[in-house]
Amino acid sequence: MKYPSFLPALGLVVVLGGCATTTTTTTTGTDAGAGEDKATTVAARNPVDPYERFNRAMFSFNDTIDQYALKPAATVYKRVLPPFVQTGVYNFFGNLGDVWTAVNNLLQGRVADGVGDVMRFAINTTMGLGGLLDIGSEAGLQKHRQDFGATLGVWGVPSGPYVMLPLLGSSTLRDSLALPVDFAGDPWTYVNPDPTRYIGAAVRVVDQRAGVLDASNLIEDAALDRYEFIRDAYMQRRAGKINSNRERGADSNYRPLPDDDGTDSKSDNSSSLKDGPAAPSTEPQGNDDAQTEKAPAAPAPSDEPAK
């Protein structure tokens, strides 16, 4: 099967939706009233995360996989490989991501950004040794990160509830349903033979996880409730990205998006994930938009003079 990796996530979305309807139709009498009161209380407490109990279980599962497999691999990767090799890996897959980013920018009506992404891909592929070097950023072409979930958001599709996907990390119902399209739009999906594609996908995930090692360590040390911290940061960042896309509209005056990079190169492999499939992580990303562990923006300073 060509896209086996997204099928569990897609099935999970269907199951979650079914659970919501089944609960309301199978309870009766006193139990039904108690169940409805409890559901109403949970929804009122956190309407964006009605599946919090399930999501926390998935978070724990993802965290176990991360602590015993992905994080150790990323730590070794970052310590052993020379920085220029890590930069080359990051640039190579980032260059492939520009293709799908360009498509989504065009679908969102941002033609200038889409054309810039196409130019980046052409320049980096030809002059940058297949994307290993980021010549486009040196030429002043801005790096963007887009995915089909963001495009649906710009088109007016609501995000729906927060969902923690197995292995893939933080998402929403809308973005989860968009995942098959994102996988289909990733050029690496069509690489043959299969072993090359699988090895490349594994290297890509490890590289993305290595890029957020410092951020994840900071969250582990500072956050009292890591699940709540990551969920809230993801939802705020994702909403900010969608709103920024809408505000910029079709070729309005340029203003960087939350996922825009001043450059697509990294000297210490410390770039953030979009919404990559590291677990547990936030956005996507990127794939781009990926899945990242970033703190919510600090509150704006008050204009009132200090007393």
C-alpha positions in Angstrom: 0.0 0.0 0.0 1.4 3.4 -1.0 0.4 5.5 2.1 0.3 3.1 5.0 1.5 5.7 7.6 -1.6 7.9 7.5 -4.3 5.2 7.7 -4.1 4.7 11.5 -4.5 8.5 12.0 -7.4 8.7 9.6 -9.1 5.7 11.3 -8.6 7.4 14.6 -10.4 10.5 13.5 -13.4 8.4 12.4 -13.4 6.5 15.7 -13.3 9.7 17.7 -16.2 11.1 15.8 -18.2 7.9 16.2 -17.5 7.9 20.0 -19.1 11.3 20.3 -22.3 10.3 18.6 -22.5 6.8 20.2 -22.2 8.3 23.7 -25.2 10.5 23.2 -27.5 7.8 21.7 -26.8 4.8 23.9 -27.2 6.2 27.4 -30.7 6.4 28.9 -32.6 7.4 32.0 -30.6 8.5 35.0 -27.3 7.4 33.5 -28.0 9.5 30.5 -28.6 12.6 32.5 -25.5 12.1 34.6 -23.5 11.4 31.4 -24.8 14.5 29.7 -24.0 16.6 32.7 -20.5 15.2 32.8 -20.0 15.7 29.1 -21.4 19.3 29.4 -19.0 20.0 32.3 -16.0 18.7 30.3 -16.9 20.7 27.2 -17.5 23.8 29.2 -14.1 23.4 30.9 -12.2 23.0 27.6 -14.3 23.0 24.5 -11.3 22.7 22.2 -10.3 19.4 23.8 -13.4 17.2 24.3 -11.3 14.0 23.9 -8.8 15.0 26.6 -8.8 11.6 28.3 -8.0 9.8 25.1 -5.6 12.5 24.0 -3.6 12.2 27.2 -3.4 8.4 26.7 -2.0 9.0 23.2 0.4 11.7 24.6 1.7 9.2 27.1 2.1 6.6 24.4 4.0 9.0 22.1 6.1 10.2 25.0 7.2 6.6 25.7 8.2 6.0 22.1 10.0 9.3 22.1 11.9 8.8 25.3 13.1 5.2 24.5 13.6 5.4 20.7 13.3 8.7 19.0 15.0 11.1 21.4 18.0 8.8 22.0 18.4 8.4 18.2 18.2 12.2 17.7 20.7 12.8 20.5 23.2 10.5 18.9 22.5 12.0 15.4 23.2 15.5 16.7 26.3 14.5 18.6 27.9 12.3 16.0 27.2 13.8 12.6 29.1 17.0 11.6 27.0 20.1 11.5 27.4 20.5 7.8 25.9 17.0 7.2 22.9 17.8 9.4 22.5 21.1 7.6 22.5 19.3 4.3 19.9 16.8 5.4 17.7 19.6 6.7 18.1 21.6 3.5 17.4 18.6 1.3 14.1 17.7 2.8 13.2 21.4 3.2 13.7 21.8 -0.5 11.3 19.0 -1.2 8.8 20.6 1.1 8.9 23.8 -0.9 7.0 22.0 -3.7 3.9 21.3 -1.6 4.3 24.7 0.1 4.1 26.4 -3.3 1.0 24.5 -4.2 -0.8 25.5 -0.9 0.3 29.1 -1.2 -1.2 29.3 -4.7 -4.4 27.5 -3.4 -4.6 30.2 -0.7 -4.4 32.9 -3.3 -0.9 34.1 -2.3 0.6 34.0 -5.8 3.7 36.0 -5.0 4.7 33.6 -2.2 3.8 30.6 -4.3 6.0 31.8 -7.2 8.8 32.5 -4.7 8.6 28.9 -3.4 8.8 27.6 -7.0 11.9 29.8 -7.6 13.5 28.6 -4.4 13.0 25.0 -5.4 14.4 25.6 -8.9 17.4 27.4 -7.7 18.2 25.1 -4.8 17.7 22.0 -6.9 19.9 23.1 -9.8 22.5 25.4 -8.1 22.3 23.9 -4.6 23.4 20.4 -5.4 19.9 18.9 -5.3 18.8 21.0 -2.4 21.8 20.3 -0.1 22.7 24.0 -0.2 20.2 26.7 0.4 21.1 29.2 -2.3 17.5 30.5 -2.4 17.7 32.1 1.0 21.1 33.6 0.2 19.4 35.2 -2.9 16.7 36.7 -0.6 13.8 34.3 -1.3 11.8 33.8 1.8 11.2 30.3 3.2 7.6 29.5 3.8 5.9 26.4 5.4 2.3 25.5 4.3 0.1 22.4 4.4 -3.3 21.5 3.2 -4.8 21.8 6.7 -3.7 25.5 6.7 -5.3 25.9 3.2 -8.6 24.5 4.5 -8.4 26.9 7.4 -7.9 29.9 5.0 -10.9 28.6 3.0 -13.0 28.8 6.1 -13.1 25.2 7.4 -13.2 25.2 11.2 -10.3 23.5 13.0 -12.6 21.3 15.1 -11.4 19.7 18.4 -7.8 19.1 19.3 -6.5 15.6 18.6 -3.3 13.9 19.7 -2.5 11.4 16.9 -0.4 8.3 17.6 3.2 8.9 16.6 2.3 12.0 14.6 1.6 14.3 17.6 -0.6 17.3 18.0 -3.3 18.0 15.4 -6.9 19.1 15.0 -9.8 17.2 13.4 -9.5 19.4 10.2 -5.7 18.9 9.9 -6.0 15.2 10.6 -8.5 14.8 7.7 -6.0 16.8 5.5 -3.1 14.4 6.3 -3.7 12.1 3.3 -3.5 15.0 1.0 -0.3 16.2 2.6 1.2 12.8 2.3 0.2 12.6 -1.4 1.7 16.1 -2.0 5.1 15.1 -0.5 7.5 14.3 -3.3 9.4 11.8 -1.1 6.3 9.6 -1.1 7.0 8.6 -4.7 10.7 7.8 -4.3 11.7 4.2 -5.3 12.8 1.6 -4.4 10.9 1.2 -1.1 13.9 0.7 1.2 15.3 4.1 0.0 12.0 5.8 0.8 11.8 4.2 4.2 15.4 5.0 5.2 15.0 8.6 4.0 11.7 9.0 6.0 13.4 7.7 9.1 16.4 10.1 8.7 14.0 12.9 8.1 12.1 12.2 11.3 15.3 11.9 13.4 16.6 15.1 11.9 13.4 16.9 12.8 13.5 15.6 16.3 17.1 16.6 16.7 16.1 20.1 15.8 13.9 20.5 18.8 15.9 18.7 21.4 16.7 21.8 23.3 13.1 23.0 23.2 11.7 19.7 24.4 14.3 19.5 27.2 13.2 23.0 28.3 9.6 22.0 28.4 10.3 18.9 30.4 12.1 21.0 33.0 9.7 23.9 33.1 6.2 22.8 32.4 4.1 21.5 35.2 1.7 19.8 32.8 3.5 19.1 29.6 0.4 17.9 27.8 -1.6 21.0 28.6 1.4 23.2 27.7 2.0 21.6 24.3 -1.7 21.5 23.5 -2.2 25.2 24.2 1.0 26.2 22.5 0.0 24.2 19.4 -3.5 25.6 19.2 -2.3 29.2 19.7 0.4 28.9 17.1 -1.9 27.1 14.6 -4.6 29.7 15.0 -2.1 32.5 14.6 -0.8 30.9 11.3 -4.3 30.6 9.9 -5.3 34.1 10.8 -2.0 35.5 9.4 -2.7 33.7 6.1 -6.2 35.2 5.9 -5.0 38.7 6.8 -2.2 38.6 4.1 -4.8 37.5 1.6 -3.9 37.5 -2.1 -0.5 39.2 -2.4 -1.1 41.8 0.3 1.9 43.6 1.9 4.4 41.1 3.1 4.4 40.2 6.8 6.2 37.0 8.0 4.0 34.1 9.0 4.5 32.1 12.2 6.1 29.3 10.1 8.2 31.6 7.8 11.9 31.2 8.1 14.4 34.0 7.4 16.6 31.2 6.1 16.2 27.5 5.6 19.7 26.6 6.6 20.7 25.6 10.2 24.1 25.8 11.7 23.4 23.8 14.8 20.4 21.7 13.7 18.3 23.7 16.1 15.5 24.7 13.8 11.9 24.1 15.0 9.6 21.5 13.6 6.6 22.4 11.6 4.4 19.7 12.6 6.7 16.9 11.9 6.0 13.4 13.1 8.2 13.6 16.2 6.4 12.4 19.3 5.2 14.1 21.3 5.3 17.3 19.3 3.2 20.1 18.1 2.7 21.2 14.1 3.0 20.4 11.7 5.7 20.8 10.8 5.4 20.7 8.3 5.1 19.0 7.4 5.3 21.5 7.1 4.1 22.6 8.6 4.8 19.8 10.7 3.9 19.2 14.5 6.3 21.8 17.4 7.1 22.3 20.9 7.1 26.1 21.3 5.9 28.2 24.1 3.0 30.5 23.7 3.8 34.1 22.8 4.7 36.3 25.8 2.0 38.9 26.7 2.5 42.3 25.3 4.0 44.9 27.7 1.6 47.3 29.3 1.5 50.9 28.2 0.7 52.1 31.8 3.6 53.7 33.7 4.9 51.8 36.6 3.6 52.9 39.9 
